[in-house]
Amino acid sequence: SNRLTNNQSATDRLVLGVAIGFFVVVFSLIGAVKLQNFEYNALDLAIYRQVFSESLDGRLFHMTIHPHSFLGDHIELFLLVLLPMYALWQSPLALIVLQILALGLAAWPLTKIASRWIPQPWHLVIPLAWLLHPTVQSMALFEFHGLIFAIPLILWAVLGYLEKNARQFWIFSLLALTVREDVGLVLIGFGILGAIERRSRTWSLWPVV
């Protein structure tokens, strides 16, 4: 029984890994073609590219499209986490690939969440549906947006909440908060849910605070 379970888990990981890899490779190639044909024309990618480049030159969060810091638009401190990766490949395509990778990796916590209610191997339907969803694919290819990086972080926080793992919940919740200021609304939602479920202040009061 244990051997069968282990084999099944290994197969699940293989299927998930192949699906995520396929998603990342295919949409990165599409993104490269789109970039090559100058089809990123809504300014967002250009703005972020400038913010990353200026930050590497020592002018953190500087941009010229507005007469203030990028932080005057949104508090996206998580960009500092991405900055070393951008430093290795200073191209707008690097930002596109990072965005696609974040969306692809969101399937991992989704699999763990789905497995709590759906038996193997049917729980894989949820992450596969995520990767195949037109909205997700549209997000992958529409410009670049820092907010997308909150998605996998929030999903890991959801898993921590479901498993009552406070350390995991708070690590990923606080990381998600650095992505953008309005992610705080999600934490308020966690707190309301914690209050409804009559959980301790760790789950009800402090997320709201």
Secondary structure, DSSP 4 states (H G I P E B T S, - for coil): -HHHHHHHHHHHHHHHHHHHHHHHHHHHHHHHHHHHTT---SSHHHHHHHHHHHHHTT-TT--SSSSS-GGGT---TTHHHHHHHHHHS-SHHHHHHHHHHHHHHTHHHHHHHHTTTS-TTGGGHHHHHHHH-HHHHHHHHSS--GGGGHHHHHHHHHHHHHTT-HHHHHHHHHHHHTT-GGGHHHHHHHHHHHHHTT--TTTTHHHH-
